[in-house]
Amino acid sequence: MDFSEFSGFLTNRASVREYGKEPVTDEEIRFILDCASTAPSAGNLEAWDVVLVTDEDTRLELQEAAFGQEHIGKAPLVIVVCANYIRSMAHYGERGILYAVQDATIAGTYLMLAAHARNLHSCWTGAFVEEDVKKMLGLPQHIRPVALLAIGKGTMPPSLTERMAVAEHVHYGQW
Ligand SMILES: Cc1cc2nc3c(=O)[nH]c(=O)nc-3n(C[C@H](O)[C@H](O)[C@H](O)COP(=O)(O)O)c2cc1C
């Protein structure tokens, strides 16, 4: 892939919130997870884990925990991306909390882009009640759910969103 293909790949991704019923195949899931496992992480400790949710009742429970957002219930696959505090804090102490969240966020981004590479659609979902998700999935205390990544085959072409001018983000040398 050359740089213009890479930039086209990125700009053609957009969040999709309507999916068909077709399941994400085991082979696609395997591909997506293998891609995530290439993500960088603090100290190479990979302080992230995922819970794969395909069962409809559980997806509907997750939807409720996500303030009723229907794409969570509709997506054939929801990947609950988690930070694993113990894996990181055992080495980095308090700083490990931040590193675990960063590790999980990067791994989640890889999952999202890997889904895009397989012509699947997704929606990163951050608005949910953490305690409800922890309880329903039996997450141990040191596991923090960071995002619900809804994945499926979109029923509509994604609509691309606008971005701020890059210059608005950039500060040279000092703020
Ligand atoms: C941290 C984060 C939290 C988000 N939470 C939600 C959410 O709860 N519900 C939702 O529908 N989309 C959510 N999104 C998706 C954003 O709305 C979307 O990425 C943004 O509008 C840009 O659109 P695009 O993904 O189509 O490029 C979230 C994205 C991020 C990165």
The ligand as a Gaussian input file, in Angstrom:
#p B3LYP/6-31G(d) Opt

LIG

0 1
 C      -14.111000       8.156000      22.458000
 C      -15.264000       8.022000      21.488000
 C      -16.534000       7.840000      21.996000
 C      -17.602000       7.687000      21.112000
 N      -18.834000       7.388000      21.620000
 C      -19.868000       7.195000      20.772000
 C      -21.146000       6.806000      21.282000
 O      -21.340000       6.588000      22.466000
 N      -22.146000       6.634000      20.378000
 C      -21.971000       6.801000      19.033000
 O      -22.933000       6.609000      18.281000
 N      -20.759000       7.155000      18.522000
 C      -19.718000       7.351000      19.344000
 N      -18.475000       7.641000      18.852000
 C      -18.290000       7.794000      17.395000
 C      -18.129000       9.259000      17.021000
 O      -19.369000       9.890000      17.119000
 C      -17.537000       9.359000      15.593000
 O      -16.318000       8.690000      15.539000
 C      -17.339000      10.828000      15.192000
 O      -18.565000      11.486000      15.082000
 C      -16.617000      10.918000      13.849000
 O      -17.337000      10.220000      12.865000
 P      -16.710000       9.012000      12.036000
 O      -16.331000       7.919000      12.987000
 O      -17.833000       8.603000      11.115000
 O      -15.508000       9.501000      11.316000
 C      -17.397000       7.783000      19.705000
 C      -16.098000       7.937000      19.219000
 C      -15.045000       8.035000      20.102000
 C      -13.651000       8.153000      19.547000

